[in-house]
């Protein structure tokens, strides 16, 4: 349901508190006190079956006594009473309820009892579309409007930071930390059991909330992966999201049938998902606080290089070491900067970065040096460090830094090291709107978090290069998979697996199957020596584990001996496994190649994941891997590869030539497409995949299959793959045209299309002048999620004729269309063709209303929308557009 009916949560006009109490040390008393003390200006009513008064306020005995329905309800009554209260609130017209009450379950059956109770809550709310936050949470707060419906800390400060936590204790800790640091919050969400409202819902409403500049998240688990990923990617494009995932060391699934399945743990999958969405991931509460210090102040570095200014040389050296440890970079000071510093500083200054401005530095010297560093364009941010001395006041220095002109040109991070004397300086920095830390480590990490956010933003906007057209024989792969399933097998044989890879354009070593030693000898003689022989058995998961592989066989006799030895080992070590034959293949001599593993497995939350790492028989022992959420493009594949240690080998070393990393990335993209096209593939390993300067070749592969799990193609994916099924050819007035969804690599085509548009057509489409699309805007228009947003390109061969776009609300109740047709090709019916196609697509997605915004003077578009069945509605007062409405029947 997503954000539907959640607006009253952010800014309710009236609140009813059910279970209000004055009894000390109770949840009811704490929540009631916080609400009454918060300064909420709207209508606030208290309800308790006992009646009476609380803090001078009358208490109603039942909801029937309310003079009007409340926008927001807060429920703290015993669990058995909550379903009936939800029903009554919904009947009255309340749209949101924060359920603080926990479930009734105790003992060994608590999980089942509480799950049944949560279903009762949802059943009671469903007829009225009432939304539920919680249950089992500490509440919700919006400090700007004086709303604190929680039993967390009471004295909240309004600010631009939103906090969202699955744990009430963690949320309370965040709030208390904010109070101590002088940091305020826009909203505080305690998620609790997430029976209804989940992380995706909250991120969606925060994305459009002007009061929120950054988001802190504490996550224990995600419930709806695709909704979460769409919401997270959407909000991360607009503002920083810092996330702490708890339970990072949960054991992986024990029944994994592939190396990938056993190597991909839950924490690593979450990390891959967060990275794909552009979130900044941290590993502890302290680091979460540090990230909030910098990102919560809205700091964005000009570059990724840091200048360190300090009155203590040792402190600067420590900070430099820590910066290197965290993967950061020091700024290289320009010659002009060094000369200006020579003029401003004592002769004994450090003459480099870190900039040691000497122990007697006062506020004026700090401000002067900061101004000079701010003028150096290589400096992305300045870390201003101060160690208390008897020669200057830490507080006075902090005030000088706050007032320096350079502070407006470059992000400044304060690190005032020490206790009571330094505390006054840190307080002055906070009061001046600057982040302040007490140790170099925390300060450096705070800087690296804004660097990570900057990198995440760039990653979300990178344009992938086009790769050669994906050559795939999907029909052949389906036939192989269906034959295996019909045979009762869940694992393809090695020859079958290699035929699957070859069908998707992944180079494979030549492979033949022999029934016995004689056939193996004949095949080896025909291939040419040396060869490899492997056991072929549906009962053996990993051949090398039982000695089922023989390499570098140089004669027919060696082949025959190997077949006999492998047969004996299989019978003894694999519990008398059935032997279906023997695989014979030539030995591949590529002395400069590196062994990789590329695999896929299915996570129970995020669906298919892809892994790349160091391959070979010791893959699990070396445990060098990176995970990525498919679908992949070359940029995403290269990014995953770069996070592995083995990538350093691929880049070449000591005279060894670099491997073709683009070929590795392309193989990953093709394998990503394979699992998107064939839902029956549950897991696979390509191990080893040899990579060298000449490209890649797969020596072995294992593919696990099962019956498809869903109706929609690739429904199991957290990010919807490119919907190839929506590509279509269409006849139009004697022309054969092609319609397909837009792809990230279409950015250059879209830019060329826009440049050829007339200024007037650009104004009518974008509601203003636009010389050309910026990279950021073009990336936003081409890199869509194919779920909430769809864009169809109308093509005449390689020529782009027009683009029709549909952007749905999170609840898919309503969507907005936009349309543009090439200036030189207008008047030929292309616009109507595209718009009808967009509306038909909206109908298939179950969208009930399609709207558009059209300038009053855009008569051709207004006429077009009427022909398609849209109805005009008057625009808002003082706004130049007309809202065009279409009801999809």
N, C-alpha and C positions, 0 to 999 in steps of 0.2 A: 504493500500500500504506500510505502515511502512517506513523503511529506504531507500527504492529505490530512487536513484538519489539525495540523500541528502549529499553525500560526498563533493560536491563543496561548501556546506554551511560552513563546518568546515575549509577548506583550499582552497579558490578560488584563481585561478591564474589571473582572470580578473573580473572586476566589472563594471557595468553600472548603473549610478544614473539617474533615470528619474524623472524630476521635480526639478532638481538642481536649486538653486536660491541664489542670493546675497541680497535679500530684507530682512532687519533686522526684527527680531522677527517673522520669519516664520519657519515652520517645514522644508521646503526645504533648507533654509539657515543654520539652525542648523545641520541637517544631513550632508549637504555638507561640512560644516566647520569641523565637527568631523572626517569625512572621510579623508579630505585633511590634517588635523593636526595629524592624528593617526600614520602616518609613514608606511602605507601599501606599500609594495614593488612591488606589481603586477601592471598589466595594469588597470588604472582607467579612465573611460570615463564619461563625464557629458552630459546630454541631457535635453534640454528645447526647446519648440517650438519657443521661442523668440530668441534663439541663444545668442551670446555675449560671455562674459567672467565672470568667478567667481574665485576670488583670483588668477588672472593671468592664469587661465586654460581656454582653449577654450571650448565653449559649443556647441554641435551638435544640429541641429534642429530636427532630427528624428532618429529612430533606423536604418533606411536604410543607414545612413552614417557611421555606425560602420565598422571598417575594418575586424572584426571577431566576432563571437558570444561570448558573455560574459558568464563566468561560473555562475555568480550571478548577479541578477538584484535587484535594490532597487527602489520601485515605490512610489511616493508621489504626484501624479497628482489627479485632481478632480475625484470623484468616477465614473461618467459616462464614462470616458476615459479608465478605468483600464481593462475591459474585452478585448477590442481590443488590448491593449498593451500586455496582457498575451498571446493572440493568436500569435501576431507577434514575441514575444520572443521565444515561443515554436517552431514556424516555423523555426526560425533562428538556434535553437539548444541550447538555454539556458535551464538549468535543474532546477534551483531554483530561486524563486522570493520572496523577502520580501516585502509585501504590507503594507505600513504604512498608506495609505489612509483609511479613515473610510467610511462606507456605506452612501448612499444618503438619507436615510429615516429620516424624521422629523415628529413630530406631532403624532397623535394617530395611524397612520398606519405605523410607523417607523419600527416596528419589522418585519412585513410582507414584506415591501419594501426591507429592508436590507437582509432578508433571500433570496429573489428572486435574489438580486444582487450577493450574495455569490454563488448561484447556477450558475449564469452566469460565474463567475470566474472559477469555477471548470469545466464547460462545455468547456470553452476556453482552459483550460490547459490539459484536458484529452487526446486528440489525440496525444499529444507530451510527455505525462508522465512528464510534468513540475510540480514541487512541489511548493506549496504556503505556506509561513509562514505568519500568520495573517489572514485576514486584521485587521485594527484598532489596530495596535501595535506601540510601540516606536522604534522597530528595533531589530538589532542583533549585537553582538560584539564578537570578538576573539582577546583580547589584545595582545597575544603573537606575532601575525603577523601584529599588528598595524591596525587591522580592527575595526572600530567603526561606523557601519552604523545605528546610532540611534540618537535621539534627547535627550538622557539622558546626564549625566555628561560627560565631555570631556576628562579629564585626568585619563585614566584607567591604572591600574597596573596589570601586568601579574602575574598569580598565578595558584594554583591547585584546585581552588574552582569554580564550575559551578553554576550559578543562573538561575532558570527557573521560570517565573512568568506570571500568567494570567493577572495581572494588571501592566500596564506600570509605574504607580506611585510607586508601591511597588518595582519594579525592580530598578527604579531610586534611591529610598531610600536605597536599599541594596548596590548599587554601591557607593553612597556618604558615607555610613557607612564604606565600605571597604577602601575608600580613607583615611578617618580619622583614621582608625585603622591600616593602612599599610598592609592591606590584599588584595591580588590580585586575579584575576579571570581568568579561562581558557576560559570560554564561558559565554555569557549573552544572554538568549533567552526571548524575549517578545512574549508571545503566542497569545495575542489578541483574536480574535473571533474563532480561530482554525477551519477555514473552511476546511483545509486539514491537515497540520502537527499538531499533538496533543501531549499530554504528553507521550504517549507510544512511539511515534516515537523518541522524543528527548531523553528519557531514554535509548532507544536501541542504539542510536549512542554514548551516553556518556558512556555506559557500556564498550565499546571497545576503548574509548579514553584514551590513556596513560597520557595525560596532566591533566586529571581530577582526583583528589583524593577524592573529596566529592561533593555532590549535594545539593543545597538549592532549595526548591520548595515552591511557593505560589499558592494554588489551590482554585478556586472557584467552579469548577465542572469538572467531568470526562465525556468524550463523549463515548469512547469505552472501556467498563469495562474489557472484557477479554483480549484485547490487552494491556491495562494498567497493569493489574495484572501480565501477563507474563513478560512484560518488567521490571516492578518494582521488581519482585522477582529475575529476572536475574541480575539486576544491584546491588541490595542490598546484594547479595552474594559476590560482589567484592569490594564495597566501600559504605560508609555511605550515606544515603539519608535522609535529614531532611525536613519535610513537615509541612507547616502551612495551615490549611483548614479554609477558611473564610465562613461566613454564617452558623456558627455552631448551631444557634438557629432558623433555619427555622422550621415552624410548620410541624408536621407530617401530613400524609394524613388523612382527616376527615372521609372518608368513610370506614375505616378499619372495617372488620367484626369480628375480633378476638382481644383478649387482646394483642397478640404479635404485630398485625398490628398497634395498637394505641400506644404501648409502645416503638416501635423501630423508633426513629427519624432519620432524615437524617444525623446529625452529628455523631451519634453513629454508623451508618452503615459505614460511611467513616473511623471512628476510627478503626472499626473491619477490614476493608479492608487494611488499612495501616499496622496494626499489623500483619495481615496474610502475607503481602508481606515483612515484616522485615524492614519497614521504621520507623524512629524516628519521632514521632508526637509532635508538640509544639502548644501552644495556643495563641501566640502573637508575634509581630515583635521583641520585646525585647528578648524574649526567642529564637526566630530564630537566632538572632545575637549571643546570648550566645552559642547556639549549634554550630554555625559556628566557634566561637573562638576555641573550643576544637577539634571538629571533623575535622574542616578545617586544623588544624595543624597535623592531622594524629595520634592523641593520642589514644592508646588503653590500658586500664588498665590491669595489670597482674591478679588482682583479683578485686572483687567488693568493696573492703574495702579501706578506705581513711585514710591517716595520715595527720594531720594538724600541721604545724610548724608556730609559730607566735611569734612576739616580744611583743604582748599584750594579756594578759590572757583573758580579756573580749571579745576581737575580736574572740579568739579561741572558747570561750563558745558559742557565737552567731552563729558561723559557725557550731558548733556541733549540736545545736538545729535545725538549718535550714536543716542540713543533715538528721536528724531524721524525720523532717517534710516531706522531699521529699522521704522517704523510703530507705535512704542510710544506710551504715554501717561504723562504725569506725574500723580501724585496731587494733588488739590487739598486742601490742609490745612484742616480744619475750624477755625472760630474758637476753639473751646476748645483745640484742639491748639496753635495759634499762641500763645495766652495762656500755656499751660503752658511752651512753649519760651521765651517771654519771661522767665519766672521762673527757668528753668534755665540760660540762656545769657548770655554777655556782651552788652551793649547793641548791639554792632556786628554781631551775627549777621545773616544774610541776610533774615530775616523772610519767608521763603517757601521753596518747594521748587524747586531743590535747597537743602537745609538746610546752610548753611556754618556749622559750629560753631567756627570760628576756629582759627588755626594752632597755638595752644598747648594744644589739646584733649588731655586725658589719658584714660586708660581709664575713669575714673569718669564723665567727661562723655559719652563715647561710649555707655556703658551706660545712662545716664539718658535721653539723647535717643532711643535705640533703644526704651526702654520706653514713652516718650510716643508715638512714631510707631506702635508696635504697637497702641495703644489706639484709633487713628483707623481707623474701619471703611472709609474710602475707600482706604486704603493696602493694596495687594495684596501687596507685597513691599518690602523695604528693601535698597538697595544701599549698603553701608557702605564708604566709600572712605578711604584713608589714604595720605598722602604723607610720607615720612620727614622729620623735623625734629630739630633739636638740643634741642627743648623737651620731647619725650616719646619713649618707647620704642615702636616699631612692634609689637614682640612683646608688650609689656605691654598695649597697646591691643587687640590681637587676642584675648588671653586674656579681657579684660573683655567684649568683644563675645560671645565664646563663652559666658560665664557670665551674661549679661544675662537677666533674666526674660522680656523681650519676645521673645527669640529663640524661645520656645516658643509664641508667639501668631501670629507672622508669619514667612514665609520670609525668611531673611537671606542675601545674597550678598556676599562680601568681594572688594574690589579694592584690594590693597596695591601701589601703583605704585612701581617702582624695582628696584634690584639687590640687593646683599648685605644691606643693612639691612632692606629690605622682605621678603626671602626668609624671614627668621626669623618674621615675622608671618604670612606665607602658610602656613608649616609649622604654626604654632600653630592657625590656622583649620582646616586639614586634620585635625590631631589632635583638634580639638574637634567634628569632624563637619560642618563648613561648607564650601561650595565657595569657592575662592579663585582670583582671577585677577590677572594682572600688568598688564593694560592695560584702560582703560575700554571699548574696543571689544569685547574678549572677554567682559567682564562683562555688557555690555548684550545681546550676542547670547545669552549664557547665560540671561539673564532672558527674552528673547523666545522662546527654545525652550520654556520652561515655559508661556509664554502660548500658543504655537502648539499645544502638547499640550492645554491646557485648551480651546482653540477646537475642536480636533479631536474631543475628547470630547463637547462640546456639539453639534457637527455630527452626530455619530453618533446622537445622542439626540433631534434635532429632529423634531417631528411635522409631516409635510407636510399642508397643507390639502387638502380634497377639491376636485377640479375637476369641472366638468360631465362627465357620463358620456361617455367617449370614443366619439364617433360615428365608426364606421369601417365601410366596405363592403369587407371583405377579399376577398370573392369577386370584386368588380369589379377590384380591383388585381391579383389573381392572373391574371385573364383578360388584362389589358393586358400584364403581364410575360410570360406564356406565349406570347402572340401575337408579341411582339418576339423572344423566343428562337427560336420556330419560324421566324421570318423571317430568322434568322441575324444579328440585331442585338444588340449589347451595350449600346447606349445608347438610351433612350427618346427620342422626339421631345419637343419642348417642350410641345405640346398633351397628349401622353400623360402627361408628368410632372406637368402641372398637374391633370389628372384624378385622378392618384394622390393629390396633396396634398389636393384637395377631398374625396376619399373618406375622408380621415382628419381632416376638419374644419379644415384650414388654409385661411384665406381666400385666394383667388387672383383675379387680374385676369381679366376675360372675354377669351377667346382664340379666334380662328377662323383657319382655314387657307384660303389661296387658292392656286389652281394657277398663275395668271398675273397680269399687271398688271390685266387687265379685272376679274377676280374680286376682286382686292384693292381696286380702286376702288369696286366695288359694296358690299363689306363695310364699307369705311370710311365711305361715305355713310350706310349704315344705322346704324352705330354712332354717328356724329357726331364731328366733328373737335374737337380734334386727335387724331391717332392715331400709333402706332408700328408700323413694319414691320420684320420680322426674317427672315433667311434660314432656311429649314427644310431641313437637310441631315444625313443620317446620317454624313457624312464630316467634318463640321466640329465640333470639340470646343468651342471658345469663339468664339462669333459675333463679339463685339466686336473680337477680335484681328485679324480680316481685314476689318473694316469692314462686317460683315454686319448692322448695326443702324442704322436711321434713326428719329429721334425728332421729335416736334413737327411732324408733317405736317398742314397746315391745308387742303388741297384735294385733289380727285381728281387733278389734274395733278401735284401734289407726290408723291402716292402712286405714280403711274405712273413718274415720274422716279426715285424711290427704288428701285423694283423693278428697273429697268434698271441703275442704278448698282451695286446690291448684286449682281446677277447677274454683272456684269463683274468686280467685285472677287473674287467667289468663284472664278470661272474662272481668274483670274490668280494670286491670292495663296494659294489653297487647292489648288493643283495639280489644277485642273480637277475640283473636287469635284462629285459629283452633287447637283443641286438638286431636292429633293422638293416644293418649294412655298415659300410665304411665310406667315409668321404675322402677323396683324393684331390689334392690341389697342388699346383706348382709352388715351390718356395719362392717367395718374393725377396729379391736382393735389393734393398734400398738402405745402404749403410748409414745414411745421414737422416733417416726418418725417425720420427718420435712417435711412440705409441700413445694414442688417445683412446678414451672411451666416450661415446656419445650414447645417451640412453634416455628413456622416458619411463615414468611411472605415474600412478594416479594417487593424488593426495585426497583424503576423505573430505577436506574442506574446499581446496582450490582446484580440484580436478587434475587434469594432466599437467605434469611438469617435465621439463627437459633438463638433462644434466650433461655437462662436459667436464672432462678432467683428465688426469694422468691415467692411462690405460695399462693393459697387460695383466698378467696373472696376479700381480700384487696391488691391483687397483684399490681394493678395500683396505689394505694395510696402509698404503700411502695416503689414502683419504684426501686427495687433492681434487676438489670439485667446485663447480659453481652451478647454481640452479637458475633457471629462467622460466617464466610463465609463457607458454605459447599462446597465440601464434607469434612467430619470430619473423623479423626482417633482418637484413645483413647488419644493421647498426646494433640491434638488440643482441644478435648472436655474437658479434665481435665484442660487445660489452661484457657478456658472460664469460667469454674466453679470456678476456684480459684480467678477470678476477681470479684466475688460477695461477698456481706457481709454475706449472708446466709451460705456460705461455712465454716465460722468459727463455725457455729452450727453443720455442718456435721462432723467436725473433733472431736467432743466430748467436753464436758465441765461439771464440777462439778459432776462427777460420771456418767454422761450420756455417754453411749458408742458411739464411732464414727460410723457414717453411712458408708455403703459400697459405697464409692465414685466411685470405679471402675464400680459398677453396674449403677450408674447415667451416667457415661461417656459412657458405652456401650449402654444404652438406647438412648443417644444423637446420637451416631454413627448410630444406627439402624434407627432412625427417619430421620437422614440425608440421609441415603440410600433410604428410602421411597420416599422422595421428588425428589431424583435423578431418581428413576425408574418410578415414576408416574407423568408425566408432568401435568396431570389434577388437581393435588393438588396445590391450590393457597396459602392457609393459613391453619394452624392448631394450636390448643392449647391442651396440655395435662396438665390439672389443676384441682385438685392437683395430682402431682406425689409424692407419699409418699416414703421417703427414710429413712432407718434405718440400723442397723447392719445386718439384714437378707436380704437386697436387696431393690428393688423398686417395686411398684405396682401402676398402673394408676387407679384412682377412677373416673375420668371424662375426656372426650375428645370431641373436636369439630373440624370438618374438613370441610373446604370450598373448593369447586371444581368448575372448569370451563373447557370449551373446551380447548384442547391443543393449545399452541400458536406458535409452530414451528415444522419444519420437523425433524431436528436433535435431537436425544435424549438429553435432558438436555441442549439444546442450550441456555436457559435463564441463565445458571450459569456463573458467572464471572470467576470461576476456573472450568475447565472441570472435571467432576467426573470420577472416574475409569471406563474406557470403557468396561464394562462387555460384550458388544456385540461383542468385538474383540476376545474373547476367542473362541477357536476352537479345535476340535479333528481332527487328520489327520492320514491317513494310509501311512506308509513309509516302503517299503521293508518288508512287513509282520508284522511290528510293529504298535501298536496304540499309537501315541504320542499326547501330548497336547501342544498347543501354547497359551500363554496369555501375556498381558502386565505386566511389572514388577510392584511391589507394594513396598511402603516404608518398610514394615515389612520383605521384602526379603533380607535385608542387611546381616544377618548372613549367609543365603544360598549363597549369592554372595561372601562373604568372604571365606567360605569353598571351593567354586568352584575355586577361585583364588589361594588359597593355594595349590590345587592339580595340578595346571598348571606347566609345566616345565619352567625353567628360559628362555629357548629359545622362547617358545610360548608367554611368558609374554613380552619379548623384542620386538617381532614382532608386538604385539598388541599395546603396550604402548610406543613404540619407545625408550625403555631404560629399565634398570633393575628396578625391583620392588619386594621387599620382600613380602609385603602384602599391602592391601588397608588400608589407614588411615580411621578413622571414617568419617572425613570430605569428603574424596573422595568417600567412599561408599555411604554416604548420598546423595551426588550430583548425583550419578549414579542411585539411586533407587527412589529418591524423584523428579519426573519429573512432568511436567504440562499436559501431554497427549495431548497438543495442538501443540506447536512447536516441541516438542520432544517426541519420542516414543521409547520404548525398549521392544522387544518381547523375552520372555523366552521359550526355547524349553525344554520340560520336558518329561522324561520317568518315570511315576509314581511320586515319590518324588525326583528323581535324575535330576539335572540340566545338560543338555547336551550342551547348548550354548546360547548365547545372541546376537541378532541382533538389532542394534540401528540406529535411524534416527534423525538427528537434522536439522531442517529447518531454513532458514533465516527468519527474521521477515516478509518479503513480500511473502514467500512461493514460490518464483521463483526457488530456489535451496535448496537442502538439502544434508548433508554429512552422509554417512553410516559408521558404524564400525561393526566388526563381530569378535566373538571369540567362539571357540568350545573346549570342554574339551579335554585335551591332550590324555587321554586314550580312547576317542571315535572318534578320527579323522579317515578319510578315509572311512566313511560309508554314505556319502552324506548329513550329517546334515548341513554343511556349506552352500551348494547350496540350500537346502530346506529353511533355514532361510533367505538367501539373496534374493531369489525370493519372499518370503513372505514380506520382507521389501520393495522391489521395487513395488510390487502390492499395498501395503498400500500407498506408495508415490503417485501412480497413482490415487487412490481414493481421495486423498487430493488435487489433482490438481497441484502437484509439477511438474515442467517442466524438471528439471535436477537433477540427483543424482550423487554425486561425492564421491570419497574416496581417502585416502592417504595411500599408501602401500609402504613398504620398497622394494628397488630393489631386495634384495635377498630373498624376500618372494614369491618364485616361485609358491607355491601351491595356495596362495591367488590370485596372478596375473592370473593364469590359470583359477581359479574359476570365477573371474570377467569376463573374456573373454567368458566363456561358458554361462554366464547369459546375455551377450550382451553389456558389458562395453567396452569402447575403451580407450587405453592407450594414455596419453599425457606426453610429457617430463617434468620432474621436473624442478624447478627453479634452476638456476646456483648455484652451491655450496651447494645445499640441497639434502639430501640423498634419498628423497622419490620420488615416481612417482605419479602424479595426474591421477586418473582413472575416466573417465567420462562416464556417462550413460544418454542418452536423453530419457525421458519417453514419449512415444508416446500415 
